[in-house]
Amino acid sequence: MTKPTAPSVFLEALESLESAPVRPELVVNDMLAPEGLAPWAAAFTADLKPTRFHEDSDLATGRLVLLYDEAEPDVWGGPFRIVSFASAPFDVTIGEETLLSDVAWSWLKDALTLQKAQYQGLAGTITRIISRGYGQLADQGDGSVLEIRCSWSPLEADIGKHFTAWTEMMCMFAGLPPKP
């Protein structure tokens, strides 16, 4: 049995996403999209390139899934939904700051605004993780990680703006200044 051809609006959205400008500090790859969330889906990973030490490092990482359902589920408010995740380590002192969550949420909203991305139904959580190693892990010391899990419904088929905004937010998570 052959898989049906994707609707043209979904293919156009994918094309806009794949041709979206992405900062050179990021490496973007396709990944297998989760099944069962929507009739059509595409997924991507993004990781900040290690430039300081020229080796693998945990600067920022994320995933973005584009969902498309012609039935326009009520909770989406349209045919498209973007579901995303991003994570980056932070200095423990910064990670303990309660306002960090509010600031991180503003990075996403600001990035969407700067890209002139039209959306509705923005929802998400920001998680601040503080950890301390013990026993054989005591040498690793204290650590802090910031995570964002969010979703929103694009009001346009030009998903590229939304993808670029998401990658910009990831760069802000990693401490890079916003790109003008």
JOGI-V942572 format. One record per residue. N is the residue number from 1. RES is the residue in one letter. PHI is phi in degrees with one decimal (none if undefined). Layout:
<<N/RES/PHI> <N/RES/PHI>>
//
This chain:
<<1/M/none> <2/T/-90.4> <3/K/-76.4> <4/P/-64.6> <5/T/-71.4> <6/A/-63.4> <7/P/-59.5> <8/S/-60.7> <9/V/-65.4> <10/F/-69.8> <11/L/-64.1> <12/E/-66.0> <13/A/-63.1> <14/L/-62.7> <15/E/-61.8> <16/S/-65.9> <17/L/-68.1> <18/E/-69.9> <19/S/-101.7> <20/A/-67.4> <21/P/-67.5> <22/V/-131.0> <23/R/-59.1> <24/P/-66.7> <25/E/-73.4> <26/L/-108.5> <27/V/-110.7> <28/V/-113.6> <29/N/-136.3> <30/D/-73.7> <31/M/-141.5> <32/L/-67.4> <33/A/-76.3> <34/P/-64.8> <35/E/-95.5> <36/G/89.4> <37/L/-85.3> <38/A/-161.8> <39/P/-60.0> <40/W/-133.0> <41/A/-152.8> <42/A/-140.0> <43/A/-136.2> <44/F/-140.9> <45/T/-115.4> <46/A/-142.0> <47/D/-136.2> <48/L/-73.0> <49/K/-68.7> <50/P/-74.5> <51/T/-109.5> <52/R/-72.2> <53/F/-111.9> <54/H/55.8> <55/E/-151.0> <56/D/-61.1> <57/S/-150.2> <58/D/-93.2> <59/L/-88.2> <60/A/-168.5> <61/T/-146.2> <62/G/-164.4> <63/R/-136.5> <64/L/-133.7> <65/V/-120.9> <66/L/-100.2> <67/L/-111.4> <68/Y/-137.7> <69/D/-141.5> <70/E/-58.8> <71/A/-72.1> <72/E/49.0> <73/P/-51.6> <74/D/-53.3> <75/V/-68.0> <76/W/-82.3> <77/G/77.7> <78/G/171.8> <79/P/-81.6> <80/F/-110.3> <81/R/-146.2> <82/I/-108.8> <83/V/-121.7> <84/S/-141.9> <85/F/-144.3> <86/A/-147.1> <87/S/-146.3> <88/A/-153.9> <89/P/-75.3> <90/F/-134.9> <91/D/-60.0> <92/V/-57.4> <93/T/-60.1> <94/I/-70.5> <95/G/-61.4> <96/E/-77.6> <97/E/-70.1> <98/T/-65.6> <99/L/-74.6> <100/L/-57.9> <101/S/-61.3> <102/D/-64.5> <103/V/-64.3> <104/A/-62.4> <105/W/-63.2> <106/S/-66.9> <107/W/-61.2> <108/L/-65.6> <109/K/-61.9> <110/D/-63.8> <111/A/-63.7> <112/L/-63.9> <113/T/-64.7> <114/L/-62.2> <115/Q/-86.3> <116/K/57.3> <117/A/-80.0> <118/Q/-94.4> <119/Y/-153.7> <120/Q/-147.7> <121/G/66.3> <122/L/-67.1> <123/A/-146.5> <124/G/174.2> <125/T/-134.1> <126/I/-116.8> <127/T/-120.1> <128/R/-106.0> <129/I/-114.9> <130/I/-114.1> <131/S/-132.9> <132/R/-141.2> <133/G/-83.1> <134/Y/-131.2> <135/G/61.5> <136/Q/-68.1> <137/L/-99.9> <138/A/-60.4> <139/D/-65.4> <140/Q/-74.1> <141/G/71.5> <142/D/-84.2> <143/G/-146.0> <144/S/-143.8> <145/V/-132.1> <146/L/-112.7> <147/E/-128.1> <148/I/-126.1> <149/R/-122.3> <150/C/-150.9> <151/S/-151.0> <152/W/-160.1> <153/S/-108.7> <154/P/-63.4> <155/L/-100.9> <156/E/-149.8> <157/A/-81.7> <158/D/-79.0> <159/I/-74.1> <160/G/-55.0> <161/K/-61.0> <162/H/-69.0> <163/F/-65.0> <164/T/-61.2> <165/A/-61.0> <166/W/-62.5> <167/T/-66.9> <168/E/-63.9> <169/M/-60.6> <170/M/-60.6> <171/C/-64.7> <172/M/-65.1> <173/F/-56.7> <174/A/-82.8> <175/G/94.3> <176/L/-80.6> <177/P/-69.6> <178/P/-58.8> <179/K/-83.6> <180/P/-65.7>>
//
